[in-house]
Every structure is written in structure tokens, then in C-alpha cells.
């Protein structure tokens, strides 16, 4: 009984922080999403009207499409690219510590600093990427990186991938290093080639850590704010708005707190379903292992 009491006292600070920093803001946002509150006006209870009103908003439907496209493409590229980079880092015989540290730099650098660097690279007048395109003759006029919807989406996805790829690579590299070498030796004895070893040994044993990394990246990517806000402010023509940037624009800039809270909470059921699916995948991988 004493050990149980000590355990409760030990986890009490963490539980209090979770209640104050997670549970209370979530419940407060949920309540505000059910009101027509504005800045300076507490408003009144309107039920699900804010959520229903969003479905008739063209900008919100565009934001929903943007968020899904941004998340799916960015997470898919980071997953495949991170796995390839992890395998390359594992095979390099010399200088592994320096290379791993260098690879991790984009993820360690403050996101505001890295986003501003990419903004300078995409600047229409001083863009280093356009200078390279003109110098090489690929595009004499350069590309409208932040003024065209297609190139603006490509730009924010490239920035997100550049920042998140090292996290995938390092986590998957840790999983690859932890795989016993005896399994590969046994597979090679049975006549399995490199591709078969990767498919039947590496991938199944990486499934738990891969599921956790993909889940974390999905949540962080779909709720991204700094990259989009610093690069495009949601433009051009609302083509790069995500839930976080639209909620900021509607709730704080536009003073419609209730509708802004509804926008920020709209994706919560989708994330809950995705989290349940990925956690089930992780548990199945652990049981198979």
C-alpha cells in the first residue's frame, strides 16, 4: 500500500500538468466552439451550428482539401525518404556520428528560422532556386513559388519534408540497429536476397516504431502552423490554408472565437480514428514480433 501511495504521489505532478495544459484547454475550446463568442462578447450557446455552418463555407472546404493533401503527401514522402536515409546511414562504415548529427540539424533548427530561410529561397526577387533555374536554363523566368497555388503547395510540402525527414531517419535507424543480426544471417542461409531480407525481416520488425513515428508526424503535420503562416499566410487564394492557420485568421484576426474554435476541433475525430488505426497496427506488429 505504501508503494502504491508513493506511486500516486510521483505521478501527481505530471497528471496536474496534463489537466492544466491539455484537458482544460481542450474542454474550454470545446465549449467555445458551441457558442457564437467573439472578442469582447461572451456570446450565447448555439450548439453545433458553428460546425454545420463550416460545411457551407467554400474556404473551409478548400482548407479541408489542403490539409488532407498536405498531410498525406508530406507524411508519405517522409516515411519513404526517412526509411531510405536510415538504411543508407546504417550501411555507411565511417563517420557515422558526424553524419547522423548533420542529418538531424534540420529538425533541431528552430522552425521559425528554417521557415524564414525557405521563404528567402522562394522570394520572387531574391530566390536562389529561381537563380539556379535561370542559370541552368531549365526555366528562363523562374517559378512563381509563392504566388501560384500549385507551386505554393509544393513549396510548403517541401519545407515540411525537409524539416521532418531527419526525425523519421533517426527513429527508423534506431529500430534498424536494434534488429538482431542473427535474423539476417539465418535469412541469408535460407537463400534470401537483400530485397527478401528487407521485406520479411526489416519491415515487420520496424512496424511498431514506424507506426508510432507516422502517428506523431500525422498529428504534427496536419496541425502545422508556423511553416504555412510564415511562407504564404494561407494564400494565394486560400490554396495553402490549414486548419490551424484558418482558425487563427477566423478566430483571432476575424474576432469570431466560437467559429475559430470549431475549425480547430473539426479534425479531432479524424485524428482519433487515425490514432486508433495506427496504434492497432503497432500492437499487431509487437504481437507478431
N, C-alpha and C positions, 0 to 999 in steps of 0.2 A: 504493500500500500504506500509506503514511503517513497519507493522508486516511482510509482505512478504519479504521486503528487509532485515530485521533483520534475518529472517529465512534463506535466501540465504547466508548471511554472516556467520551464525552459522554453516551451513553445508559445507562451502567452505574448511576449513582445512581438513575435512575428505575426501572430493572429491579430493583435491590435493594429499593427501596421496595415495588414491586408484589409481589415474592416474600414480603417480611416482612408486609405489611399485607393482602394479598389471597390469595395462593396458600397460605401456611402456615395462616392461619385456616380457609380452605376445606377443606384436607386434614385439619386437626385436627377440624373439625366432622363431616366425612365419617367419620372413624374413630370418633368418639364416638357417631355415630348407629348404628353397628354393634355397640355394646356396651350393657350394662344398667347403665352407670355412674350413680352417684348422688353427691351431695355427701359427701365423706369416704370414699367407697368406689370404687376404680378399676373395679370390675365385671369382667365377662368378655365375650368375643366371642359375640354371638348372631346374627350375620348380618343378614338382612333382617327379623327378627322384629319390630323396632320399627315398620317401615313397614307390615307386614301387620297388626299389632295396631291401627294407627291406622284402618284401613279398617273395623274393627268398632266404632269409638268414635263414638257419636252426636254428641258435642260436636265432634269433628274434622270429621265430615261437615257439621255446621252451619257450622263455620268455613270449610270449602271453599266452600260456597254463599255465605256472607257475602263472602269475598274476591273471588269472581268477580263478584258483583253490585256490590260497592263499586268494583271496578276498571273494569268495563265502563261503568257509568253515569257515574262521575266523569270518566273519560277522554273519553267521548263528549261530555259537556256541555262540558268544557274545550276540546275540539277545535272544536266548532261555535261556542261562545261566543267563543273566542280568535280565530277567523277573522273573525267579525263585528266584534269590537272592533278588530282590526288594520285592517280596511277603514275603519272609522269614524275611527280615528286618522290614517289616510293621507289621508282626504278633508278633515279639519279644516284650514283655511287659517292660523289664527292660534293662538299659544300652544301649539304642538306640543311644545316641550321641557318646559314645565311639566306638561302633561297626561301625557306619557309618563313623566315622573318620578313623578307622582302615581299613575298606574296601576300602576307597578312596586312601590309601597310594600307591599302585602300580601305579596308574595313576598320582600321584603327583611327585613321584621319577623321577629324570632326566632319560630320555630314554637311554642315553649312559651308565649310571651306572647300570640300570636294565639289559640292554643287555649284559654288561660285566659279570654280576653276572650269567646270564643264560649260557654264554659262559664257565664260570668256571664249572658250573654244568654239561655241556656236554663235558668237556675236556676228551680226551681218557685216560689220565693217572691219573688225579685227580678228575674224575667225581664222585660227590656224588650220582647221580642217579644210576650209574653203581655199586657203592659200595653197595647201598641198594639192587639192583637186585641180586648181588652175595651173599650178606649176607642172603637174604631171600630164596635163592635157585631158584628163578624164571629164572635167566639167569646166568649160571656159568661164562661166558666170558663177560658179559655186552653187551651193544648195541653200534653199530657204529653211534653215534648220528650225527656227522658232516661229516662223510666220506662216507655214503651211501645215495643215492638220496631220498629214501623213508623216512628214519629217519631224514634226514636234513630238508625236507619239514615239517615233523611233528614237529620238534624242533622249527622252526621259527613261525609256526602257533600257537604252544603252548605259545611261548613268546608273540606274539601279543595278543592272547586271555587273557593271564594273565594281560597284561597291560591295555587292553581296556574294560575288563569286569566291573570294578568299575564304569566307566563312564556311561555305559548302566544302571547299577543297580541304581545309584543315580538319574539319569534323570527319569527313569521309576518310581522310588519310589516317586519322587516329583509329578508325574502325578497321581499315586495311592492315595496319601494323599489328592490331590485336588478333588477327586471324592466325591460328596455328599453322606453321609451315608444313607440318606433317600431313595436313589435308591436301596440300598441293602436291606433295611428293607421292601420296597414295593415288591421287588422280592421274599424275603423270605415269605412274607404274601401270595403271589400268589402260593407258593409251590415250588419255585425254589431252588435246592440244590446248593452246593458250585461250582460244575462244571458248572451248568447253569448260576449262577451269574457271574462267570468268563468269560464265553463265550458271554453272552448277555449284560453284564454291563461293566465289566472291559476292555475287549479288544476293543469294539467300542469307548469308551471314551479315551483310550490310543492311538488310531490310529494316531492322529496328532503328538503327541510328539514322538511316535515310528517311524513315517516316517522321521521326522527331524533327529533323532539320527541315524537311519540306513543310511540316505543320508550322513551325516557327517562322519560316520565311513567308509562308502564305499570309499569316496574320500580320506580319510586319510590312509586307508589300502592299496588301490591299488597304492598309491604314496609313500608307506613306503620305507625308505632308511636305516636308522640307524640300525634297527634290522638285516636286511639281510646282510648289509655290515660288521657289527661287528662280526656276528656269522659265516658266510660262505663265504663272498666275492662273492656270486653268485654261488659257487660250491656246491657239487662236479659235475664236468662235466656239468656246466651251468644249473643244475637242480633247483636252487633256485633263479636265476636271476629274478628281477622285472624290470619294465620299468625304474625306477629311477637308479638302480644300473647298468643296461646295458648302459643307456645313459651316466652315469658318466665314465664307462670304455671306451666306444667308443669315446665320445666327449672330455673328458679331458685327460684321460690316453693315449688313442689312437690318440689324436690330430685331430680327424675328427669332428669338431664343427658342421658342417651342418647336418651330419647324426645323431649325438647325439641329436641335437635339434628336428629332425624328430622323433626319438624314443620317446622323452619326450612328443611330441604333438600327437602321434598316437592314444592314448587312449582318447583324448579330446572329439571326437564325441560320444563315448560310454558313457562317464560320463555325457555329456549333455542330452542324451536320458534317462539315469537312473535318473538324477536330475528332468527332466520334468515329468517322470512317478511317482516318489515319491512325488513331490510337488502336482501333481494332486490327489494322494491318500490322502495327508494331507488336501487339500481343501475339498474333498468329505467327509472326516471324520468330519471336522469342520461344514460343512453344515448339516450332519446327526445329529451331536450333538446339 
